[in-house]
């Protein structure tokens, strides 16, 4: 496979961009690549790199492209809005429409504020929780990634895990002192923490399905325990649904699992492929946000009309009857193909899946926590990843990320991926 143009572009990028990339996992160090692939264009469920190589894509821009690339409604809405204006720094009808769609879809959200990224959404949600409760401590789970705000970079997952950086320089001891850590799915330790320090805790923030140490599902009773402990202590329960929102169900993980948080953070899909984030929740909490209340949050590009237009178009398309049933079917076929292929080899594996997001871990199961995920054989994953790339299948370049299924995948795409995996494991 010729990737000389990507190599040249990476050499040029390193002159001007730290590490040659604008987000660490893109460097592809976790799979032993000398340089990343530079993407040129995409259509449906396929992407092409700068050298013209075509791949069936199972990353979906890390989640947003649930409809695939080039969906006519999303593209049409963007083209129409570009002619009207790309940014006003003022309210638009589009942001009202997207807010209405979100509030109607997500069970716990009564009011929602648009922002520009998932990091901004989670940072703002924690600020609201602290302002509302008058407390300072937050609880997060080891291996969960909630963006790169200082308070969250304690035992984070995703790129921090891939690059073996447990914490980040520049994050002060005082900041992380307000972050209390518990292992994901460990109800006993979480209960003990709340018993000891519940009156200090402003918020518990959790990925209802972890997606940044690989896909890790909530154990039976885990989300319910989070809800009950927060209710009893007066803490705010925050679901980080930047990944799961509008992906695992129309109403997100909270609809799928039947547990309602006080605040929810969103991103990715609600922008239709453009940069976006949002946080929302119960009215009494959201009414503390300026200008109604005194908890300050602002952003010149918040509610950007391009992101609002694309996001509203994407959500309208997802609201059509039968969409999520079809998505579940495609995801099930992908999972069955990968599992059957891996069973032909002699390396231990386990596949974690919830709807259209999944991770094939190369270790004995079950994988229910960060400690479990760390047992995965990352060197073997790198071999698998490179084989799949050579076979025209683009997977997440890290053992600790999720495959994201899009509605644009065809039966031929799924068959091709299963055949490539079978060739690796049986070879």
C-alpha positions as CSV (number, residue, x, y, z in Angstrom):
1,X,0.0,0.0,0.0
2,X,1.5,3.3,-1.1
3,X,1.3,6.0,1.6
4,X,4.1,8.3,0.5
5,X,1.9,11.4,0.2
6,X,0.8,10.9,3.9
7,X,4.5,10.5,4.8
8,X,5.3,13.8,3.0
9,X,2.4,15.6,4.6
10,X,3.3,14.4,8.0
11,X,6.9,15.6,7.6
12,X,5.5,19.0,6.6
13,X,3.0,19.1,9.4
14,X,5.6,18.5,12.1
15,X,7.2,21.8,11.2
16,X,4.1,23.7,12.3
17,X,1.9,21.4,14.5
18,X,3.0,19.8,17.7
19,X,3.7,16.1,16.8
20,X,2.2,16.8,13.4
21,X,-1.4,16.2,14.6
22,X,-4.2,18.2,16.2
23,X,-5.3,15.4,18.5
24,X,-2.9,12.8,20.0
25,X,-4.5,9.5,19.0
26,X,-4.4,10.6,15.3
27,X,-0.6,10.1,15.4
28,X,-1.3,6.4,15.3
29,X,1.6,5.6,17.7
30,X,-0.6,3.1,19.5
31,X,-0.5,0.8,16.4
32,X,3.1,1.4,15.6
33,X,2.7,3.5,12.5
34,X,5.6,5.8,11.5
35,X,3.1,8.4,10.5
36,X,-0.7,8.9,10.3
37,X,-2.8,8.6,7.2
38,X,-3.9,11.9,5.9
39,X,-7.5,11.8,4.7
40,X,-8.5,13.4,1.5
41,X,-12.3,12.8,1.2
42,X,-15.1,10.5,2.2
43,X,-18.5,9.3,0.9
44,X,-21.0,7.0,2.5
45,X,-19.1,4.5,4.7
46,X,-15.8,4.9,2.7
47,X,-12.8,7.2,3.1
48,X,-9.9,7.9,0.8
49,X,-6.4,9.0,2.0
50,X,-4.1,11.4,0.3
51,X,-2.5,8.6,-1.8
52,X,-5.9,7.5,-3.1
53,X,-6.2,4.4,-1.0
54,X,-9.9,3.5,-0.2
55,X,-11.0,2.1,3.1
56,X,-14.3,0.9,4.6
57,X,-14.5,3.1,7.7
58,X,-15.4,1.9,11.2
59,X,-14.3,5.0,13.0
60,X,-17.0,7.4,11.7
61,X,-14.9,10.5,12.7
62,X,-14.9,9.0,16.2
63,X,-18.7,8.9,16.2
64,X,-20.4,11.9,14.6
65,X,-20.9,10.4,11.1
66,X,-23.7,8.0,12.1
67,X,-25.5,8.7,8.8
68,X,-22.3,8.3,6.8
69,X,-20.6,11.0,4.7
70,X,-22.5,13.0,2.1
71,X,-26.0,12.5,3.5
72,X,-28.1,14.7,1.2
73,X,-30.1,16.3,4.0
74,X,-27.0,17.3,6.0
75,X,-25.1,18.5,2.9
76,X,-28.1,20.4,1.6
77,X,-28.7,22.1,4.9
78,X,-25.0,23.2,5.0
79,X,-25.0,24.5,1.4
80,X,-28.1,26.5,2.1
81,X,-26.7,28.0,5.3
82,X,-23.3,28.9,3.8
83,X,-25.1,31.3,1.5
84,X,-27.0,32.9,4.4
85,X,-23.9,33.3,6.7
86,X,-21.5,31.2,8.6
87,X,-21.5,33.0,11.9
88,X,-23.4,35.8,13.5
89,X,-22.7,35.7,17.2
90,X,-26.4,36.2,17.7
91,X,-29.5,33.9,18.1
92,X,-30.9,32.0,15.2
93,X,-34.0,30.0,14.5
94,X,-31.7,27.0,13.8
95,X,-30.5,26.8,17.4
96,X,-34.0,26.9,18.6
97,X,-34.9,23.9,16.3
98,X,-31.9,21.9,17.4
99,X,-32.6,22.6,21.1
100,X,-36.2,21.5,20.7
101,X,-35.1,18.3,19.0
102,X,-32.7,17.5,21.8
103,X,-35.2,18.3,24.6
104,X,-37.8,16.2,22.9
105,X,-35.4,13.2,22.4
106,X,-33.4,13.1,25.6
107,X,-35.6,12.1,28.6
108,X,-33.8,14.2,31.3
109,X,-33.2,17.4,29.4
110,X,-35.6,20.3,29.9
111,X,-33.3,23.1,29.0
112,X,-30.1,22.9,26.9
113,X,-27.2,25.2,26.2
114,X,-25.1,24.9,23.0
115,X,-21.3,25.0,23.2
116,X,-18.5,24.2,20.8
117,X,-17.0,20.9,22.0
118,X,-17.5,18.0,24.3
119,X,-14.8,19.3,26.6
120,X,-16.6,22.6,26.9
121,X,-19.8,20.8,27.7
122,X,-18.4,18.6,30.5
123,X,-16.4,21.5,32.0
124,X,-19.6,23.7,32.0
125,X,-21.8,20.9,33.5
126,X,-19.4,20.5,36.4
127,X,-19.4,24.3,37.0
128,X,-23.2,24.3,37.1
129,X,-23.2,21.4,39.6
130,X,-20.7,23.2,41.8
131,X,-22.6,26.4,41.6
132,X,-25.9,24.7,42.4
133,X,-24.6,22.6,45.3
134,X,-22.0,25.0,46.8
135,X,-19.6,22.0,46.9
136,X,-16.2,21.5,45.3
137,X,-15.5,17.8,44.9
138,X,-16.3,15.7,41.8
139,X,-16.2,12.0,41.4
140,X,-15.0,10.4,38.1
141,X,-14.2,6.9,37.2
142,X,-10.8,5.6,36.3
143,X,-10.4,5.3,32.6
144,X,-13.3,7.5,31.7
145,X,-12.4,10.5,29.5
146,X,-14.4,13.7,29.8
147,X,-12.3,16.0,27.7
148,X,-9.0,17.7,28.4
149,X,-10.2,20.2,31.1
150,X,-7.7,20.1,34.0
151,X,-10.0,18.5,36.5
152,X,-10.7,15.5,34.3
153,X,-7.1,14.6,33.4
154,X,-6.7,12.3,36.4
155,X,-6.7,8.7,35.4
156,X,-8.3,9.5,32.1
157,X,-8.7,7.1,29.2
158,X,-8.6,7.6,25.4
159,X,-5.4,9.2,24.0
160,X,-4.0,9.6,27.5
161,X,-4.2,5.8,27.9
162,X,-3.0,5.1,24.4
163,X,0.1,7.2,24.9
164,X,0.7,5.8,28.4
165,X,0.3,9.3,30.0
166,X,-1.6,8.7,33.3
167,X,-1.7,12.5,34.0
168,X,-0.7,15.6,32.2
169,X,1.9,18.2,33.1
170,X,0.4,21.6,33.6
171,X,-2.4,20.2,35.7
172,X,-2.0,21.5,39.3
173,X,-2.2,19.4,42.4
174,X,-4.9,21.7,43.7
175,X,-7.1,21.0,40.7
176,X,-6.8,17.2,40.8
177,X,-7.3,17.3,44.6
178,X,-10.9,18.1,43.9
179,X,-11.3,15.0,41.7
180,X,-12.1,11.8,43.5
181,X,-11.4,8.5,41.6
182,X,-13.2,5.2,41.7
183,X,-12.9,2.2,39.4
184,X,-15.7,1.9,36.8
185,X,-18.5,-0.6,37.8
186,X,-17.2,-0.8,41.4
187,X,-20.4,-0.2,43.3
188,X,-18.9,-1.2,46.7
189,X,-16.1,1.4,46.5
190,X,-18.4,4.1,45.1
191,X,-20.8,3.5,48.0
192,X,-17.9,3.7,50.5
193,X,-16.7,7.0,49.0
194,X,-20.2,8.5,49.3
195,X,-20.6,7.2,52.8
196,X,-17.4,9.0,53.8
197,X,-17.5,12.2,51.7
198,X,-20.9,12.5,50.3
199,X,-21.6,16.0,51.8
200,X,-18.5,17.3,49.9
201,X,-19.4,16.0,46.5
202,X,-20.9,18.4,44.0
203,X,-21.2,15.9,41.1
204,X,-20.6,12.4,39.9
205,X,-19.7,12.4,36.2
206,X,-19.8,9.1,34.3
207,X,-19.9,7.7,30.8
208,X,-23.0,5.6,31.0
209,X,-21.2,3.3,28.5
210,X,-17.5,3.9,28.7
211,X,-16.0,4.5,25.3
212,X,-12.5,5.8,26.0
213,X,-10.9,2.7,27.5
214,X,-12.6,0.7,24.8
215,X,-16.3,0.0,25.1
216,X,-17.1,-1.1,28.7
217,X,-20.8,-1.6,29.6
218,X,-22.3,-0.7,32.9
219,X,-22.7,-3.7,35.1
220,X,-26.2,-4.5,36.3
221,X,-27.2,-2.0,39.0
222,X,-24.2,0.3,38.4
223,X,-26.0,3.2,36.9
224,X,-28.8,2.8,39.3
225,X,-26.3,2.9,42.2
226,X,-24.9,6.2,40.8
227,X,-28.4,7.6,40.7
228,X,-29.3,6.5,44.2
229,X,-26.1,7.7,45.8
230,X,-26.4,11.2,44.2
231,X,-30.0,11.5,45.2
232,X,-29.3,10.5,48.8
233,X,-26.3,12.9,49.1
234,X,-27.6,15.8,47.2
235,X,-24.9,15.5,44.5
236,X,-25.6,16.1,40.8
237,X,-25.4,13.1,38.5
238,X,-23.9,14.0,35.2
239,X,-24.1,11.6,32.2
240,X,-21.4,12.2,29.7
241,X,-23.2,11.2,26.5
242,X,-20.9,12.9,24.1
243,X,-20.3,9.5,22.5
244,X,-23.5,7.6,23.5
245,X,-26.0,10.4,22.8
246,X,-28.1,9.6,19.7
247,X,-25.9,6.7,19.1
248,X,-27.0,3.8,21.3
249,X,-30.6,5.0,21.2
250,X,-32.6,8.0,20.1
251,X,-32.7,9.2,23.7
252,X,-29.1,8.1,24.4
253,X,-27.9,5.7,27.0
254,X,-30.3,7.1,29.6
255,X,-33.2,5.9,27.4
256,X,-31.5,2.5,26.7
257,X,-30.8,1.8,30.4
258,X,-33.7,3.6,32.0
259,X,-31.7,5.8,34.4
260,X,-32.0,9.5,34.3
261,X,-29.2,11.9,35.3
262,X,-29.6,15.5,36.4
263,X,-27.3,16.9,33.7
264,X,-26.3,15.5,30.4
265,X,-23.4,16.5,28.1
266,X,-23.7,15.9,24.3
267,X,-21.5,16.4,21.2
268,X,-20.5,14.6,18.0
269,X,-23.8,13.5,16.4
270,X,-25.7,16.7,17.3
271,X,-23.4,18.6,15.0
272,X,-23.9,16.4,12.0
273,X,-20.1,16.3,11.6
274,X,-19.3,19.9,12.6
275,X,-17.7,21.0,15.9
276,X,-20.3,21.2,18.6
277,X,-21.2,20.4,22.2
278,X,-24.1,20.9,24.5
279,X,-25.1,20.5,28.1
280,X,-28.6,20.3,29.5
281,X,-30.8,18.9,32.2
282,X,-33.4,19.6,34.8
283,X,-34.9,23.1,34.7
284,X,-33.9,24.1,38.2
285,X,-30.2,23.4,37.5
286,X,-30.1,25.0,34.0
287,X,-31.9,28.1,35.3
288,X,-28.7,28.8,37.3
289,X,-26.8,29.5,34.1
290,X,-26.4,33.1,33.0
291,X,-28.3,35.2,32.0
292,X,-31.0,33.5,34.1
293,X,-28.6,32.8,36.9
294,X,-25.2,33.6,38.1
295,X,-23.2,30.6,36.8
296,X,-21.3,32.0,33.9
297,X,-20.8,30.4,30.5
298,X,-20.4,32.0,27.2
299,X,-19.0,31.5,23.7
300,X,-18.8,33.6,20.5
301,X,-19.4,30.6,18.3
302,X,-21.9,28.8,20.5
303,X,-24.9,27.9,18.4
304,X,-22.9,28.4,15.2
305,X,-25.5,28.3,12.4
306,X,-23.5,25.8,10.3
307,X,-23.3,23.3,13.2
308,X,-26.9,23.9,14.1
309,X,-28.1,23.4,10.5
310,X,-26.1,20.2,10.1
311,X,-27.1,18.9,13.5
312,X,-30.8,19.6,13.1
313,X,-30.7,17.8,9.7
314,X,-28.9,14.8,11.2
315,X,-31.4,14.5,14.1
316,X,-34.4,14.8,11.8
317,X,-32.9,11.9,9.7
318,X,-32.3,9.8,12.8
319,X,-35.9,10.4,14.0
320,X,-37.3,8.5,11.0
321,X,-39.1,5.2,11.8
322,X,-36.9,2.1,11.8
323,X,-33.6,3.9,11.7
324,X,-32.3,2.6,15.0
325,X,-33.6,-0.9,14.3
326,X,-31.5,-0.9,11.1
327,X,-28.5,0.4,12.9
328,X,-28.7,-2.3,15.5
329,X,-29.0,-4.9,12.7
330,X,-25.9,-3.6,11.0
331,X,-24.0,-3.5,14.3
332,X,-25.0,-7.1,15.1
333,X,-23.8,-8.4,11.8
334,X,-20.4,-6.6,12.2
335,X,-20.0,-8.0,15.7
336,X,-21.0,-11.6,14.6
337,X,-18.5,-11.4,11.7
338,X,-15.6,-10.2,13.9
339,X,-16.4,-12.7,16.7
340,X,-16.5,-15.6,14.3
341,X,-13.2,-14.5,12.7
342,X,-11.4,-14.1,16.1
343,X,-12.6,-17.5,17.2
344,X,-10.5,-19.1,14.3
345,X,-7.3,-17.8,16.0
346,X,-5.6,-18.9,19.2
347,X,-5.3,-15.5,20.9
348,X,-7.7,-14.8,23.7
349,X,-10.3,-12.1,22.9
350,X,-13.6,-10.6,24.1
351,X,-15.9,-8.3,22.2
352,X,-17.8,-5.6,24.2
353,X,-20.8,-4.2,22.3
354,X,-23.7,-1.9,23.0
355,X,-25.7,-1.2,19.8
356,X,-23.5,0.5,17.1
357,X,-20.3,0.8,19.2
358,X,-18.0,-2.0,20.1
359,X,-14.4,-3.0,21.0
360,X,-12.6,-6.2,20.3
361,X,-10.2,-6.6,23.3
362,X,-7.3,-9.0,22.9
363,X,-7.5,-10.5,26.4
364,X,-9.7,-12.8,28.4
365,X,-13.0,-11.4,29.3
366,X,-15.0,-10.0,30.9
367,X,-13.7,-6.5,30.5
368,X,-15.6,-4.4,33.0
369,X,-13.1,-1.8,34.2
370,X,-10.0,0.2,33.3
371,X,-7.9,-2.5,35.2
372,X,-9.5,-5.2,33.0
373,X,-8.9,-3.2,29.8
374,X,-5.2,-2.7,30.6
375,X,-4.8,-6.5,30.3
376,X,-5.4,-6.3,26.6
377,X,-2.5,-7.2,24.3
378,X,-1.8,-3.9,22.6
379,X,1.0,-5.3,20.4
380,X,-1.3,-7.9,19.0
381,X,-4.0,-5.3,18.4
382,X,-1.4,-3.3,16.4
383,X,-0.7,-6.3,14.2
384,X,-4.4,-6.8,13.7
385,X,-5.0,-3.1,12.9
386,X,-2.2,-3.0,10.3
387,X,-3.5,-6.2,8.6
388,X,-7.0,-4.7,8.5
389,X,-5.6,-1.5,7.0
390,X,-3.7,-3.3,4.3
391,X,-7.0,-5.1,3.6
392,X,-8.9,-1.8,3.2
393,X,-10.5,-1.7,6.6
394,X,-10.0,1.4,8.7
395,X,-10.3,0.8,12.4
396,X,-9.6,3.0,15.4
397,X,-5.8,3.2,15.8
398,X,-5.9,2.3,19.5
399,X,-7.0,-0.8,21.4
400,X,-8.7,1.6,23.8
401,X,-11.2,3.1,21.4
402,X,-14.5,2.1,20.0
403,X,-15.6,1.0,16.5
404,X,-18.5,3.2,15.4
405,X,-21.0,1.7,13.0
406,X,-22.7,4.0,10.5
407,X,-26.0,3.6,8.7
408,X,-24.1,3.9,5.4
409,X,-22.4,0.5,5.8
410,X,-23.5,-2.0,3.1
411,X,-23.7,-5.8,3.4
412,X,-20.7,-6.0,1.1
413,X,-18.7,-3.7,3.5
414,X,-19.5,-6.0,6.4
415,X,-18.6,-9.1,4.5
416,X,-15.4,-7.5,3.4
417,X,-14.4,-6.7,7.0
418,X,-15.3,-10.2,8.3
419,X,-13.2,-11.7,5.5
420,X,-10.2,-9.5,6.3
421,X,-10.4,-10.4,10.0
422,X,-10.7,-14.1,9.2
423,X,-7.6,-14.0,7.0
424,X,-5.7,-12.5,9.9
425,X,-6.8,-14.8,12.7
426,X,-6.8,-18.0,10.6
427,X,-3.6,-17.2,8.7
